[in-house]
Amino acid sequence: MGKNGKSAKQDIARFIDPFRIDGSREFHLRSHASDECAGLGKKEAKDLFGASKKRLRDLQEKLYAHDRWSLLLIFQGMDAAGKDSAIEHVMTGVNPQGCEVYAFKQPSTLELDHDFMWRCLTALPQRGRIGIFNRSYYEELLIVRVHPEVLAKEKVPARLVTKNIWHERFEDITAIEKYLARNGTVILKFFLHVSKGEQRKRFLERLDQPAKNWKFSAQDVAERALWDKYQAAYQDVLRHTATRDAPWFVVPADHKWFTRLVISSAIVDALEKLDLAYPAKPEASQAELKKAREQLEKESRGRPAVPRRAAAPKASANGQGA
């Protein structure tokens, strides 16, 4: 790798390595600052983000053409952490044919008649595609844990609901993610780490701006009152489900412009490591392409000249032709 390439790798690592959690070291959520921005200003971060988005578009096209790997992006975070806007801005320009977004809300009656992973597993991306989960099966370890009454509605046999159920679900999820990784699905998980003060500010903006009123629900304030319980649940989830096969990124989310840079950098880095390439045409196909070119060029050379239209006669003073 040339000097410039090495420098670029080191530069992008600044926006990835400090936030990547893969189980290789001890993890404490409280040691991660939600307002971190790696010493960048807003303009510099936006310029880097623009370059990263362009690279992502190129890599996504190769991913689609290569048709071997798939990419699963999981977004989790407290209300108003910026999941929707991060997905929108990071994926702007990516070919929609190769990308699908799923927002998982409250489970339906049909979904409750299946295991807790079912609805997400049916939405996994095909080879060559990017799948995005806006919330995911991790809600089963977050909202369901904070609200035990939700678990009671899931029809799990009573004798299976023990004090070990959360650790059992940690094991189930990590096993499935390892299985997916072994079959060619690259998994990146993003926890948008917003502060309680920033969440309050964004809630007030939603109330103050009529165009954003629809985003606000009175339930948001009720959930905010359970902030500490959610933070404890996230600490447990990230610590037990971060693996090399499916790492978590604790993304500082107080500054949206930095949040987007971290996410796009992590995605670009993961795709570049796949060594993607456009499929090569076999010799027989190359001969067909050559023949097609010759036919098209011959067609162009043999096209009859288009006759020039005769100029209209000039009108005389009495309105008739000269």
N, C-alpha and C positions, 0 to 999 in steps of 0.2 A: 504493500500500500504506500502510495506517495505521501509526501509531507502534508500536502493539502488535505488528502483523504484522512490521514491520521488526526489532523487538527479538527476536521469536521466531526469525527467520531468522538473526540474528547469534548467538543462543544455540546453536542447533543446529549452526552452522558450527564452533563450538569442538570438537565431537566428530567432525567430518568432515575439514575442510581439512588439519589437521596430519598426517593419516594417509593421505590420498589421494595415490596415485602414478599419474600419467597420461602420463609421458614428457616433460612440459614442463620438467622440471628434473633436474639430476643426482641420482642416487640412490645412497645407501650404507646398507645395512642396519644397519651398526654405529652409525649416528647416530640410530637409533630405539630408544627405551627400552622394554623389555618391561613395566616396572612403572609407566608413565605413567598418570595418572588425572585430568589437567586440573584439579588442585586440588580435586577433589570428594571428599567423604566417602562412605562406603558408603550411608548412608541417603538422602542427597540424590540420588545416582546412581540408586538403586532407585526413588525417586519419579519422576524424569525418565523412567526406563525404562518405568514403568507407563503414563505418559501417552503415550509413544511407541508402545507396543504397541496402545493403544486407537486411535490414529490409523492405525496399520498395518492393523488390522482393517477400518476404514472404507474405506481406500484399496484394499484387496484386493477388497472387494465391488464397488467401482466398476470396478476393472480387469477383473473377471469380466464385469460387465454391459456395459462398453464394448466388449469383445471385438475389440480392434485390436492392442494391444500384448501382449507376453509378457515375463516377467522371469526371468532365469537367475542364480541365486546359486551361486557356486563357493566352497567352503571347503577350504583347504589348511593344513597345519601339522604340526609334529612330533607324535609320539605324546604323548598326555596334554595337548595344547594346549587342549583343551576344545571341539572341533568339535561333538561329539554334543550336549553340554549347551547350547551356544550355539544350535544349531538348534532344540532342544526348547523353550528358554525364549523365544526371539525369536518363534517361530511359534505359540506357545500362543494359542489363541483364533481363529486364522485358519481359515476354512472349509476343511476337508480336501478338499472337492470341487474347490477351485481351486488345490490345492497338491500336488506330488509330490516325494518325497525318494528319491534314488538313492545308495547307498553302493557305490562301485566298489572291489572287492577284487582279488585276484590274477586275471589274465585266464584265462578258460576256453579249452578247445581250440578251440571255435567262434570265440571272439573273436580268438584268435591266428591264425586263418585269414583275418582281415581286416586292413585298415590300422589304425594305432594310434588313430585318432579314431572309428572305426566305432561301438563300443559306446556311446560318449557321445552321438554324433549321433542315434542311434535313440531317445534318451531326452530330447530337447529338448522344452521346454514348448510346448503349443499356445497360440494367441492367447487372451488372457484368463486365462492360468494362470501360476503361479509354479513354476518347476522348481528344485530344490536338488540340487547335486552335492556329496556328502560325499566328498572326493577326486575326481579327475577326470582328464582327458587330461593334466593337468600332471604327473601321476606319471611320465609318459614322459620328463620332463626332470629328474626328481628321483631317485626310486629306481632307475630304469633307468640313469641316468648314474652314480650312486654304485656300482651293481652291474652292471658290463658283461656279466656272464654272463646277465643277464635279457634284454638286447638280443639275445644270440645265439639265444635261444629264439623270437624273433619272426618268424623265417622271411623277414626282409628279404634280398633278393639281396645276396650278399657284396660285389659291386662298388659297391653303393649305400651301404654302411656306411663312410663316409670320416670324416676328422677334422672335416669341416664338418657332420656330421649334426645336431648340436644346433642350430646356427644355421639350418639348413634347417628344422628343426622349429619354431623360433621363428617363422620366416617363414610356415610353413604355418598355425600356430595363429592368428597375428595376422590373416592373410588371411581365415580362416574366421570369426573373431570380427567382423571388419569387415563381411563378407557378412551375418551374422546381424543386426548392428545396422542395416544398410540395409534389412532386411526386417521390422523392428519388434520385435526381441528386445533388451531392455535387459540388459546384462551387468555384474554387479558381482562382483568377485573379492576374497575375504578371506583374507589370510595371518595366522593367529593366531600372533603372535610371542611365544613363551614362552621364559623363560630356562632354562638348563640346571639351575640350582639349584631352580627351581620344578618342573621336570619330575621331578627326583629326589624331591622332597617328595610329589608326586602318585603316583608309582610306589610309594613306601612306604605311602601311604594305601591303595592297592589291595591291598597285601600284608597290611596290618594288619586290614582290614575284610573278613570273609568274604563279605559281600554284593557286594564289588567284586573278589573274586579272579578272577572270570571275565573281567574286562577286561584282566588281566595275562598276558603271554606272555614266556617266557624270551628270545624273539627281540627283545623291546623293549630289553632290556639290551644285546644285541649291536648293535642299531642305534644306541643311545646312544653307543657307542664310536666311531661314525662322525660324531659331531656336527659337527665342523669341515667335513667334506666336504659335509654337507647344507646347512650355512649358506652355503657358497660356491656351491652349486647354486641355492639360493633367491635369493641376490644376483644371479646371472646371469639367472634366470628373470624376476624382478620387473623388472630393468632393461631386458630386451629385449622383454617382452610387455605392459608397461603402456602403454596408449593412451587417448586420449579416448573412443574407442568402447567400450573395456572396461578401465576403471581397476582397479588393485589398491588395497586398503586394508591397510596394515600395522597390524594391530590389536593394541595391547598386551594380552597375554593372561595376565599374572601375577595380575591381579585380575579374576575372572570377572564380577563385577558391573559393572565398567567395560567389559569386552569386549562384553557384551550391549548396553550403551547405545550404543556406537560403531556396532555392526552395525545395530541397529534404526534409528538416526538416519540412517545412509547409505541404507537402503532407503526410509524415509519420504521423504527428500529427493528421491531419484530418481523415486519415484512421483508426488510432488506436481508435479514439473516436466513431467509428461506431460499435465497439464490434463485429467484424466479426468472424465467426466460420464456420468450415466445416460442411455441412449438416449431421445430424445423420441419420443412416439407421434405418428403422422400424424393429421390431422384425422379421417379415416375411423375410425381406431381410437378416437379420443377419443369419437366419437359412439357407438361400440359400448360403450365403458365407461360412458357416461351411461345408455344403455338398460339395461345390466346392473344398474346401481345402482337405477334406477327399478323394475325387476322385483323385486329383492331387498327394497326398501323396501315395495313393494306386498304382497309375500308376508308380510312381518312384520305389516302393518296388517290383512290379511285373515285372519290366523290365529285360529281360534275360541278363545274363552277356555277355560282348563282349569278344569273344575268342581272346587269344593272338596270334599275328602273329608269325609263326615259324621263327626261326633265319635262315638266308641264310647260306648255307654251305660255309665253308672257301675254298678258292681256293688253289690248290696245286701249286707246282713250275711249272708244265706243263700247268697251266691254267685250270685244271679240278677239280671237287670237290673231297674232300678227300674220 
